[in-house]
Amino acid sequence: MRNIHCLRCICPMFLLIAQMYISIAQEKAYIAIIPTFHNRLNTSGIESSLRLQSQQFVMFVYRNAVAVYSEAAFVNTGMDTISQELALPSTGHFENGDEPDGRISNGILSVQLWVDGERIAPDFIHDGNEDWYTIRSRFAPGGQRKFKAVFWAQTSLTDVDSLPGLDTIALAIGKRGFMVDLSHATVWNDVIASVRLTIVLKGGMSFRRDSFSAEPDTYDIQDSTITWSLRNIDPSPSDNIVVSYTPSGSWGSATNTMAKLSTYIVKKVYDSLLYYAKQIEQE
């Protein structure tokens, strides 16, 4: 698991490499990509025998970050027992591979995972330019398993992970955004029976006072909450949900650096997020 307080040691060689990387990556936009579970090792495009039956996201949106609860139910539709790696992409993940109009994930952090209610520590893998959080589970024929995760991402539309001094440099005030990536779920067998996404504005933000937009516009909005409810979808890029917002008023300093965000979200937000998600499940 990546430690936000010890991201890197700065040296001349690293700075040179970072500058070269930034110059290459400037053709792409950076955004917080909120992923479904990927099949990291699937390079053929052939569907797995696993079916993603349902996917739920609950997100608490703050001025500089989004905290995410993700719940996915999988079933093995094949005739054989399989051992499957399930992966969540983080820093460096390209939304559309090498396509010029793609976007790069500025990373998810502090990932916690549960499999059928049991807390499991994920493996952290650096693969090429991408970072991944992964776990491996066995599925008997017809076997079902439920995976839950919490993580967070900063929402500034810039590659802050490539900059030195993240513990001390304040995130610049400006436009924010994130994308919920449903399109990569196409590798799982069949359609997804249900997808539910709930976004809750926090930290004093309001749909009335703050600039806020979301696509697609097939959502229900009430007070500080937006909800999408989708049925029987065959995931494609057009199903991805993109949210943009620009907070107004005083931004304060309590959560204006990556280090402060990490401490605040992990220690104070995760418990509230898990409780809120449990309440939704019981409704």
Backbone bond lengths (Angstrom), bond angles and torsions (degrees), N, CA, C in turn:
res aa  C-N    CA-C-N  psi(-1)  N-CA   C-N-CA  omega(-1)  CA-C   N-CA-C  phi
1 M - - - 1.459 - - 1.517 109.36 -
2 R 1.311 116.36 132.42 1.442 118.41 -175.75 1.514 110.72 -73.76
3 N 1.340 117.27 137.35 1.452 123.01 179.75 1.505 108.76 -98.10
4 I 1.335 118.48 115.11 1.448 121.63 -175.25 1.522 111.58 -67.71
5 H 1.340 116.88 -20.19 1.456 119.50 -179.16 1.521 111.80 -84.41
6 C 1.331 119.17 -8.84 1.462 122.06 -178.70 1.522 108.80 -137.45
7 L 1.325 116.80 54.43 1.457 119.60 -171.86 1.516 112.43 -67.74
8 R 1.306 118.01 -38.12 1.460 120.07 -179.44 1.518 110.75 -169.96
9 C 1.311 115.60 158.73 1.455 121.43 171.22 1.521 106.96 -100.34
10 I 1.311 117.23 128.01 1.448 121.32 -176.64 1.522 110.47 -81.21
11 C 1.323 117.98 131.05 1.447 123.09 175.24 1.519 107.64 -145.27
12 P 1.325 118.54 160.58 1.464 119.99 -177.20 1.519 113.32 -56.17
13 M 1.346 117.60 -41.74 1.453 119.77 -179.13 1.520 111.36 -63.71
14 F 1.363 116.05 -41.66 1.471 118.88 179.09 1.521 110.79 -62.45
15 L 1.339 116.89 -42.58 1.456 120.00 -179.33 1.521 111.09 -61.68
16 L 1.339 117.09 -38.63 1.453 120.48 178.55 1.520 110.59 -64.03
17 I 1.337 116.30 -45.65 1.464 120.67 179.33 1.523 110.59 -63.11
18 A 1.359 116.09 -42.56 1.468 120.40 -179.29 1.520 111.01 -62.49
19 Q 1.357 116.60 -41.58 1.458 119.36 179.88 1.524 111.28 -64.44
20 M 1.362 116.51 -38.99 1.461 120.06 177.67 1.524 110.45 -63.85
21 Y 1.349 116.36 -41.37 1.465 120.48 -179.06 1.514 110.33 -64.86
22 I 1.341 116.50 -43.85 1.458 120.57 -178.25 1.520 110.21 -61.99
23 S 1.356 117.21 -42.98 1.462 120.34 -178.89 1.522 111.35 -61.94
24 I 1.334 116.21 -36.81 1.463 120.08 178.88 1.531 110.46 -71.25
25 A 1.348 115.83 -39.81 1.465 120.17 -172.32 1.511 113.62 -82.53
26 Q 1.342 118.65 -6.03 1.446 120.08 -176.16 1.527 112.79 -64.04
27 E 1.334 117.27 -18.24 1.454 119.69 178.43 1.518 111.82 -71.00
28 K 1.295 118.27 -16.17 1.454 122.29 -178.78 1.531 110.72 -109.86
29 A 1.319 116.00 155.85 1.456 121.29 176.98 1.522 109.36 -92.63
30 Y 1.326 115.79 152.48 1.460 121.22 177.08 1.522 109.30 -106.87
31 I 1.317 115.08 142.31 1.457 120.43 -179.47 1.528 108.00 -157.28
32 A 1.318 116.46 155.74 1.465 120.38 173.20 1.527 107.69 -76.27
33 I 1.335 116.57 110.82 1.462 121.11 178.50 1.519 108.75 -96.50
34 I 1.332 116.37 118.86 1.462 122.68 179.82 1.526 107.04 -95.18
35 P 1.350 117.63 108.82 1.464 119.44 -169.29 1.529 114.02 -93.81
36 T 1.318 114.67 152.74 1.459 121.07 158.49 1.528 106.65 -80.07
37 F 1.333 118.05 174.14 1.451 120.30 174.91 1.533 109.46 -68.99
38 H 1.346 115.78 130.32 1.457 122.47 179.94 1.528 110.20 -100.07
39 N 1.327 114.09 159.82 1.457 121.52 166.15 1.532 105.75 -99.18
40 R 1.336 116.93 89.82 1.467 122.39 -170.94 1.521 112.43 -59.59
41 L 1.325 117.73 -34.66 1.461 121.90 -173.29 1.516 113.40 -91.23
42 N 1.321 117.40 0.68 1.455 121.10 179.76 1.525 109.32 -84.90
43 T 1.312 116.83 102.37 1.462 121.63 178.28 1.523 111.92 -107.98
44 S 1.332 117.06 -2.98 1.470 120.88 -176.85 1.522 112.73 -92.10
45 G 1.350 116.76 -17.86 1.458 120.35 -177.11 1.516 113.41 82.23
46 I 1.346 117.86 -0.62 1.466 121.49 179.15 1.528 109.34 -75.28
47 E 1.329 116.48 135.14 1.456 120.26 -178.53 1.520 111.52 -65.94
48 S 1.336 115.76 144.01 1.458 121.82 174.05 1.525 109.28 -76.07
49 S 1.333 116.42 163.52 1.467 119.44 173.73 1.527 110.84 -77.96
50 L 1.342 116.94 -8.44 1.462 119.88 175.64 1.518 110.26 -77.24
51 R 1.310 115.75 136.36 1.453 120.68 173.70 1.523 109.24 -108.25
52 L 1.325 116.62 130.48 1.456 121.79 171.60 1.528 106.83 -83.91
53 Q 1.333 115.89 100.70 1.461 119.86 -175.09 1.525 112.44 -72.99
54 S 1.329 115.42 -43.45 1.460 118.79 -176.88 1.521 109.50 -149.34
55 Q 1.335 114.81 150.86 1.462 121.75 178.73 1.531 107.73 -139.07
56 Q 1.320 115.50 130.85 1.455 120.51 176.55 1.531 109.36 -129.64
57 F 1.325 116.06 137.00 1.451 122.16 171.66 1.523 108.84 -123.23
58 V 1.328 116.06 137.98 1.458 122.26 167.79 1.520 106.16 -124.98
59 M 1.345 117.06 126.95 1.452 121.06 -174.16 1.520 111.16 -128.77
60 F 1.324 115.31 129.94 1.458 121.94 170.33 1.529 107.05 -98.46
61 V 1.329 116.80 118.91 1.459 121.52 -175.86 1.518 109.92 -103.25
62 Y 1.333 115.51 124.68 1.458 123.26 177.68 1.528 109.04 -114.36
63 R 1.332 116.89 176.48 1.457 120.22 -177.58 1.524 112.26 -57.89
64 N 1.323 117.42 -40.66 1.458 120.54 -174.63 1.527 114.35 -115.61
65 A 1.313 118.02 3.11 1.467 118.67 -173.05 1.516 111.55 -157.93
66 V 1.335 114.73 162.19 1.454 121.88 170.69 1.528 107.57 -127.33
67 A 1.327 116.65 128.47 1.465 122.41 175.28 1.519 107.58 -101.41
68 V 1.340 116.73 133.40 1.464 121.44 -166.46 1.526 111.44 -124.87
69 Y 1.327 114.95 132.60 1.467 122.71 166.24 1.520 106.47 -108.57
70 S 1.334 116.76 126.23 1.462 122.32 -179.99 1.524 109.43 -123.57
71 E 1.325 115.93 133.45 1.468 121.00 178.71 1.523 108.93 -133.49
72 A 1.335 116.73 123.94 1.458 121.76 -177.54 1.519 110.15 -131.29
73 A 1.339 116.29 133.68 1.460 121.80 176.92 1.522 109.26 -110.17
74 F 1.346 116.45 124.45 1.459 122.77 -179.15 1.523 110.35 -116.41
75 V 1.352 116.19 149.85 1.459 122.28 174.20 1.522 108.44 -136.61
76 N 1.327 116.61 139.93 1.459 122.04 177.12 1.525 108.62 -84.39
77 T 1.322 116.64 112.74 1.460 121.42 -178.91 1.526 112.36 -90.40
78 G 1.347 117.61 -2.04 1.454 120.98 -177.78 1.516 113.49 -87.07
79 M 1.322 115.52 179.41 1.466 122.70 -178.25 1.521 112.83 -96.39
80 D 1.340 116.67 -5.17 1.463 121.09 -177.16 1.519 110.92 -118.68
81 T 1.340 115.60 152.12 1.460 120.63 171.18 1.524 108.68 -69.75
82 I 1.328 116.83 134.89 1.459 120.08 -179.49 1.525 110.24 -126.98
83 S 1.328 115.59 152.55 1.453 123.25 171.31 1.519 106.66 -111.17
84 Q 1.313 117.01 115.63 1.460 121.35 -170.62 1.523 111.18 -119.61
85 E 1.335 116.39 129.32 1.454 120.63 169.49 1.517 108.72 -82.57
86 L 1.325 116.04 131.85 1.461 122.48 173.66 1.517 107.29 -115.22
87 A 1.327 116.71 132.49 1.458 119.93 -169.60 1.523 111.85 -133.48
88 L 1.329 115.61 143.10 1.453 123.21 173.93 1.528 108.08 -113.30
89 P 1.339 118.46 115.54 1.464 120.23 -179.33 1.521 111.44 -74.95
90 S 1.334 115.24 146.40 1.459 120.35 179.91 1.520 109.26 -124.84
91 T 1.316 117.26 -130.47 1.456 122.58 -173.71 1.528 111.78 -55.92
92 G 1.322 116.56 136.49 1.458 121.72 173.63 1.507 115.38 86.33
93 H 1.338 118.01 -3.13 1.464 120.10 -179.06 1.524 110.21 -70.58
94 F 1.344 117.01 128.37 1.457 122.05 179.46 1.520 108.93 -90.85
95 E 1.317 116.34 126.32 1.465 121.02 -179.12 1.522 111.40 -58.09
96 N 1.313 117.52 -45.66 1.469 121.78 -177.23 1.521 111.72 -118.70
97 G 1.318 117.19 37.21 1.451 119.37 -179.14 1.517 111.54 62.25
98 D 1.320 117.18 -128.80 1.456 121.34 -177.96 1.528 113.46 -94.74
99 E 1.321 117.69 10.02 1.459 119.73 178.89 1.528 110.08 -63.33
100 P 1.336 118.62 140.81 1.466 121.08 -174.36 1.523 114.21 -65.89
101 D 1.339 117.72 -23.46 1.460 119.71 -178.57 1.525 112.17 -94.26
102 G 1.315 117.09 12.76 1.462 120.23 -178.40 1.512 112.64 -75.77
103 R 1.316 115.31 169.09 1.456 122.05 176.29 1.519 109.25 -123.29
104 I 1.326 116.35 150.98 1.451 122.55 -177.29 1.522 109.21 -107.33
105 S 1.324 115.84 135.39 1.459 120.14 178.31 1.527 110.43 -72.52
106 N 1.334 116.24 131.29 1.461 118.25 174.00 1.525 111.46 -86.34
107 G 1.339 116.01 9.33 1.461 119.74 164.74 1.509 116.38 102.69
108 I 1.339 115.65 141.81 1.452 121.96 168.37 1.531 107.25 -102.72
109 L 1.319 116.67 152.66 1.463 121.43 -172.04 1.524 111.20 -137.03
110 S 1.339 115.02 162.90 1.475 123.16 172.94 1.531 111.38 51.26
111 V 1.329 115.51 51.11 1.464 121.35 -176.16 1.526 110.69 -75.80
112 Q 1.328 115.86 130.63 1.459 122.94 172.38 1.526 107.60 -122.18
113 L 1.358 116.91 137.75 1.462 121.30 -174.02 1.522 111.70 -130.03
114 W 1.339 115.14 147.21 1.458 122.81 173.77 1.527 108.77 -131.70
115 V 1.327 117.45 139.33 1.465 122.60 174.24 1.518 107.42 -119.95
116 D 1.323 116.66 116.65 1.469 122.22 -176.61 1.531 110.75 50.50
117 G 1.322 115.98 42.13 1.456 121.75 175.53 1.513 115.47 85.72
118 E 1.341 118.29 -6.55 1.468 121.36 -179.21 1.525 109.52 -98.99
119 R 1.326 116.05 126.95 1.466 121.15 179.21 1.530 109.67 -67.27
120 I 1.336 116.01 126.45 1.461 123.14 -178.89 1.523 108.70 -125.67
121 A 1.323 117.35 129.84 1.459 120.68 177.25 1.529 109.31 -77.52
122 P 1.328 118.76 124.78 1.466 119.74 -179.70 1.528 111.16 -76.44
123 D 1.323 116.04 156.18 1.461 121.90 169.67 1.524 108.20 -85.05
124 F 1.340 116.05 144.72 1.462 121.00 177.23 1.517 107.69 -108.42
125 I 1.338 116.62 121.48 1.459 122.20 -174.80 1.522 109.81 -122.34
126 H 1.344 116.02 131.05 1.463 120.77 171.55 1.522 107.44 -102.42
127 D 1.332 116.29 114.89 1.464 122.63 -174.44 1.523 108.36 -125.03
128 G 1.345 116.68 104.56 1.455 119.76 -175.61 1.518 110.30 65.98
129 N 1.340 116.97 -123.71 1.466 121.62 176.85 1.521 112.19 -94.23
130 E 1.339 116.92 2.67 1.457 120.16 -172.86 1.528 111.99 -109.89
131 D 1.330 114.59 145.38 1.461 122.00 172.14 1.521 108.91 -107.47
132 W 1.346 116.47 142.39 1.457 121.74 -176.38 1.529 110.67 -136.96
133 Y 1.328 116.14 146.33 1.460 123.18 167.27 1.527 106.50 -107.80
134 T 1.333 117.51 124.44 1.462 120.15 -172.53 1.528 112.03 -132.65
135 I 1.326 114.97 154.40 1.461 122.92 169.21 1.522 107.17 -141.44
136 R 1.329 116.40 160.93 1.467 121.14 178.49 1.524 108.78 -126.54
137 S 1.334 116.26 132.80 1.457 121.25 -179.01 1.522 110.44 -134.33
138 R 1.343 115.71 150.70 1.462 121.57 176.95 1.527 109.60 -98.43
139 F 1.331 114.51 141.68 1.460 122.00 178.97 1.527 108.75 -127.89
140 A 1.326 116.81 119.64 1.461 120.58 171.38 1.523 108.60 -73.63
141 P 1.345 118.72 162.46 1.469 119.93 175.77 1.532 110.64 -54.58
142 G 1.302 116.97 125.94 1.458 121.65 -177.23 1.510 113.86 78.15
143 G 1.339 117.37 -1.24 1.456 121.24 -177.01 1.520 112.70 -69.31
144 Q 1.330 115.69 141.63 1.461 121.86 179.78 1.521 110.04 -119.21
145 R 1.330 115.37 145.02 1.459 120.99 176.84 1.523 109.37 -144.98
146 K 1.349 114.17 147.46 1.457 120.01 178.87 1.527 108.91 -114.57
147 F 1.324 116.01 130.82 1.452 122.98 -178.84 1.521 109.14 -115.82
148 K 1.324 115.59 132.02 1.459 121.38 177.40 1.520 108.82 -124.53
149 A 1.330 115.48 145.88 1.460 120.21 179.38 1.522 109.37 -146.33
150 V 1.322 115.71 149.41 1.460 121.47 165.73 1.519 106.99 -126.55
151 F 1.325 115.11 142.73 1.459 121.75 176.70 1.518 107.91 -161.65
152 W 1.332 116.75 175.72 1.462 119.49 178.07 1.516 109.58 -143.15
153 A 1.333 115.83 162.74 1.458 121.96 177.47 1.521 108.41 -146.55
154 Q 1.317 115.73 143.13 1.467 118.59 172.84 1.520 107.87 -77.23
155 T 1.334 117.58 148.68 1.461 120.94 -169.33 1.522 114.49 -111.41
156 S 1.331 117.87 6.02 1.455 120.08 173.83 1.521 109.15 -62.95
157 L 1.329 117.76 137.62 1.461 121.10 -176.07 1.528 110.59 -84.94
158 T 1.319 115.44 60.12 1.455 121.68 179.08 1.512 108.96 -152.58
159 D 1.304 116.40 158.29 1.458 121.14 -178.68 1.523 109.84 -85.23
160 V 1.320 117.62 70.60 1.459 120.50 -177.40 1.518 111.98 -65.57
161 D 1.335 117.91 -20.36 1.461 119.84 -178.07 1.528 112.07 -69.50
162 S 1.327 117.67 -17.83 1.459 120.20 -179.25 1.525 112.07 -91.96
163 L 1.327 117.03 -1.02 1.457 120.87 -176.95 1.519 110.95 -99.62
164 P 1.339 117.49 143.91 1.465 120.26 177.21 1.518 111.47 -74.88
165 G 1.325 116.09 161.40 1.457 120.79 172.59 1.500 115.01 72.59
166 L 1.334 117.63 34.75 1.463 119.29 -176.77 1.517 112.85 -64.98
167 D 1.333 117.21 -23.32 1.463 119.61 -179.28 1.520 112.27 -71.84
168 T 1.334 117.02 -20.92 1.464 119.33 -172.45 1.522 114.04 -121.54
169 I 1.337 118.06 -26.46 1.460 120.44 -177.05 1.522 110.29 -79.27
170 A 1.328 116.45 128.24 1.458 121.13 -179.95 1.519 110.23 -74.21
171 L 1.338 116.26 141.15 1.460 120.98 175.04 1.522 109.03 -67.31
172 A 1.323 116.25 134.32 1.460 120.53 -176.75 1.525 110.74 -66.46
173 I 1.329 116.24 139.93 1.460 121.12 175.82 1.521 109.25 -67.81
174 G 1.326 117.14 139.53 1.456 119.72 179.42 1.516 112.72 161.05
175 K 1.315 115.88 -160.52 1.456 122.15 -176.07 1.522 110.66 -69.78
176 R 1.317 115.96 144.49 1.462 123.13 -179.72 1.530 109.05 -124.57
177 G 1.335 115.47 162.85 1.459 117.98 177.77 1.513 113.02 -174.87
178 F 1.335 115.14 161.96 1.461 121.49 173.42 1.527 108.83 -155.64
179 M 1.332 114.93 159.52 1.459 121.16 -179.68 1.513 109.64 -128.61
180 V 1.325 117.20 131.34 1.461 122.59 174.09 1.527 107.23 -92.06
181 D 1.330 115.43 112.89 1.457 122.12 -172.53 1.527 110.10 -90.59
182 L 1.333 116.01 99.34 1.458 121.36 174.96 1.522 112.13 -93.62
183 S 1.328 116.99 -19.19 1.469 120.11 -171.05 1.525 112.64 -64.28
184 H 1.341 118.60 -31.95 1.455 119.77 -178.46 1.533 112.71 -71.53
185 A 1.328 117.29 -9.97 1.465 120.20 177.25 1.519 111.86 -75.11
186 T 1.325 117.68 -0.06 1.457 120.50 178.92 1.528 112.31 -66.28
187 V 1.349 118.57 -18.28 1.473 120.29 -179.68 1.518 112.17 -74.27
188 W 1.344 117.95 -15.72 1.452 119.94 179.10 1.520 109.62 -85.81
189 N 1.305 117.09 149.23 1.456 123.24 -171.08 1.524 112.35 -65.11
190 D 1.332 115.87 133.29 1.460 122.87 171.59 1.531 111.26 72.45
191 V 1.328 115.32 -176.19 1.462 121.58 179.47 1.531 109.84 -80.28
192 I 1.338 115.94 163.28 1.465 121.08 173.94 1.522 107.29 -90.87
193 A 1.317 116.65 120.97 1.468 120.16 -175.02 1.519 111.85 -62.97
194 S 1.334 117.51 -40.19 1.457 118.87 -178.61 1.520 110.50 -149.66
195 V 1.330 114.87 138.43 1.465 122.73 173.11 1.520 107.21 -130.89
196 R 1.325 115.74 125.82 1.465 120.01 178.76 1.518 108.19 -128.33
197 L 1.312 115.67 131.28 1.461 121.80 -179.49 1.518 109.40 -129.75
198 T 1.329 116.30 124.61 1.462 122.52 179.48 1.521 108.94 -120.76
199 I 1.323 116.59 123.56 1.458 122.69 177.90 1.520 108.38 -113.90
200 V 1.337 115.49 128.14 1.461 121.21 -179.69 1.524 108.57 -120.80
201 L 1.327 117.48 122.31 1.455 121.23 176.50 1.525 109.61 -75.62
202 K 1.323 116.11 134.80 1.462 121.53 -177.70 1.528 109.55 -129.53
203 G 1.325 115.16 178.96 1.459 120.33 175.53 1.507 114.37 65.29
204 G 1.344 116.57 29.82 1.456 119.34 177.36 1.514 114.92 83.99
205 M 1.333 118.42 2.55 1.459 120.03 178.95 1.526 110.84 -76.08
206 S 1.335 115.26 156.75 1.460 120.78 -176.72 1.516 109.64 -148.53
207 F 1.340 116.66 144.36 1.457 120.54 176.45 1.527 110.88 -66.38
208 R 1.307 117.89 -24.22 1.460 121.56 -179.84 1.526 111.73 -79.08
209 R 1.332 117.16 -40.93 1.469 120.44 -174.61 1.519 113.27 -90.22
210 D 1.332 118.11 -30.55 1.455 121.58 -172.07 1.527 111.27 -105.30
211 S 1.338 115.36 142.90 1.456 120.37 176.00 1.523 109.29 -66.68
212 F 1.333 117.03 126.19 1.465 121.02 -172.96 1.514 109.37 -150.96
213 S 1.347 116.95 132.99 1.462 121.11 175.85 1.518 109.31 -142.29
214 A 1.336 116.52 151.54 1.464 121.30 -178.23 1.519 109.73 -148.03
215 E 1.326 115.98 139.73 1.460 122.92 176.95 1.523 109.16 -132.69
216 P 1.344 117.57 143.89 1.465 127.10 -4.54 1.529 110.90 -70.41
217 D 1.325 116.05 164.30 1.465 120.96 -173.95 1.529 112.60 -90.13
218 T 1.330 116.25 26.41 1.473 120.98 -179.17 1.525 110.81 -90.72
219 Y 1.305 117.01 41.74 1.456 121.29 -175.54 1.528 110.84 -110.98
220 D 1.317 114.06 165.43 1.466 122.13 173.27 1.522 107.28 -110.66
221 I 1.313 117.10 132.40 1.455 120.94 -178.03 1.522 110.28 -121.18
222 Q 1.330 115.67 129.97 1.463 122.22 177.33 1.521 108.61 -142.68
223 D 1.326 115.95 123.03 1.461 122.27 179.96 1.529 109.98 52.73
224 S 1.324 118.12 -114.37 1.468 121.34 -176.88 1.519 112.18 -104.44
225 T 1.348 117.66 20.71 1.463 121.78 -173.65 1.528 111.48 -127.14
226 I 1.325 115.47 135.00 1.468 122.57 172.06 1.524 107.80 -117.43
227 T 1.334 116.54 137.63 1.463 121.12 -178.56 1.523 110.67 -133.28
228 W 1.340 115.73 132.62 1.461 122.52 168.89 1.524 108.27 -109.82
229 S 1.318 117.93 135.22 1.464 122.95 174.93 1.519 107.83 -128.56
230 L 1.345 116.08 112.08 1.464 121.81 -175.56 1.519 109.85 -117.07
231 R 1.336 116.07 147.15 1.466 121.14 -178.86 1.530 110.62 -128.99
232 N 1.339 115.27 138.38 1.465 122.37 171.96 1.533 112.15 48.10
233 I 1.330 115.87 59.98 1.457 119.53 -178.88 1.539 110.17 -101.98
234 D 1.320 114.91 141.63 1.457 123.04 172.61 1.524 105.13 -102.11
235 P 1.332 119.13 100.12 1.470 121.81 -164.40 1.527 113.58 -58.76
236 S 1.327 114.89 138.84 1.458 123.10 175.02 1.523 107.27 -148.70
237 P 1.334 117.95 168.17 1.471 119.05 179.00 1.520 113.89 -55.35
238 S 1.322 118.33 -28.44 1.465 120.58 179.75 1.528 112.26 -69.64
239 D 1.345 117.21 -13.77 1.459 120.67 178.21 1.527 112.36 -88.45
240 N 1.329 117.33 -10.13 1.465 119.42 179.21 1.519 110.31 -64.12
241 I 1.319 115.64 143.25 1.465 122.00 -178.51 1.522 108.37 -106.70
242 V 1.334 116.17 123.89 1.459 122.00 -177.10 1.523 109.10 -117.37
243 V 1.318 115.81 127.76 1.462 122.67 -178.56 1.519 108.78 -120.28
244 S 1.337 116.77 131.52 1.462 122.66 175.66 1.522 108.52 -126.35
245 Y 1.332 116.14 141.77 1.460 119.06 178.23 1.521 110.57 -156.06
246 T 1.324 115.66 152.93 1.457 122.05 176.13 1.524 107.73 -130.38
247 P 1.322 118.23 104.73 1.465 120.62 -178.75 1.523 111.36 -63.31
248 S 1.317 115.44 145.73 1.457 121.36 177.74 1.527 109.15 -108.44
249 G 1.320 116.02 176.55 1.458 121.00 176.45 1.508 113.10 72.99
250 S 1.332 115.48 -162.26 1.466 121.42 -178.12 1.523 110.43 -76.52
251 W 1.337 115.97 128.82 1.457 120.91 -179.79 1.518 111.93 -86.03
252 G 1.339 117.63 -21.65 1.462 120.89 178.67 1.515 112.34 68.62
253 S 1.340 116.44 -173.52 1.461 121.23 -176.96 1.525 112.73 -129.81
254 A 1.334 117.91 0.68 1.464 120.69 -174.95 1.525 112.01 -65.31
255 T 1.340 117.41 -32.99 1.477 120.44 -177.60 1.519 110.23 -135.05
256 N 1.340 117.17 45.75 1.463 119.24 -175.29 1.520 113.99 -103.40
257 T 1.338 118.65 5.18 1.462 121.76 171.37 1.522 108.25 -126.21
258 M 1.329 116.46 162.90 1.455 120.15 -179.61 1.526 111.43 -62.22
259 A 1.339 117.04 -39.03 1.461 120.29 -179.86 1.524 110.96 -64.28
260 K 1.327 116.78 -44.20 1.460 120.45 179.39 1.526 111.19 -65.66
261 L 1.336 116.07 -40.31 1.459 119.57 177.32 1.518 111.46 -60.33
262 S 1.336 116.36 -45.12 1.459 120.42 -178.27 1.520 111.27 -60.08
263 T 1.322 116.08 -48.73 1.467 120.39 -178.68 1.523 111.02 -61.61
264 Y 1.326 116.08 -45.56 1.465 120.50 -176.81 1.530 111.60 -65.27
265 I 1.329 116.99 -46.89 1.460 120.08 -174.81 1.521 111.74 -69.65
266 V 1.338 117.25 -46.95 1.464 119.86 -176.41 1.530 111.21 -67.62
267 K 1.323 117.31 -40.08 1.460 120.16 -175.48 1.523 113.97 -85.89
268 K 1.350 117.75 -27.72 1.461 119.07 -172.34 1.527 114.59 -119.73
269 V 1.335 117.72 -24.42 1.465 119.73 -173.45 1.524 112.43 -97.46
270 Y 1.336 117.80 -39.70 1.460 120.44 -173.68 1.531 112.87 -55.09
271 D 1.318 118.22 -45.44 1.466 120.48 -178.92 1.532 110.98 -62.02
272 S 1.332 116.65 -42.65 1.469 120.60 179.29 1.520 110.86 -65.96
273 L 1.328 116.92 -38.48 1.458 121.52 179.32 1.528 111.10 -64.97
274 L 1.327 117.43 -45.08 1.461 120.99 178.42 1.522 111.42 -63.59
275 Y 1.322 116.83 -39.83 1.466 120.74 178.97 1.528 110.11 -65.04
276 Y 1.332 117.14 -43.96 1.463 121.48 -179.79 1.533 110.46 -62.32
277 A 1.332 116.72 -43.76 1.465 120.62 179.38 1.526 110.95 -62.83
278 K 1.324 117.14 -38.74 1.471 120.96 178.59 1.524 110.53 -65.26
279 Q 1.332 117.07 -39.05 1.465 120.13 178.41 1.526 110.87 -63.98
280 I 1.331 117.66 -39.99 1.465 120.79 177.87 1.522 110.33 -62.69
281 E 1.333 116.28 -41.76 1.461 120.80 -178.53 1.527 112.01 -63.22
282 Q 1.324 116.90 -30.90 1.459 121.32 -177.70 1.521 112.61 -84.30
283 E 1.322 117.85 -11.71 1.463 120.83 -178.77 1.532 111.70 -71.75
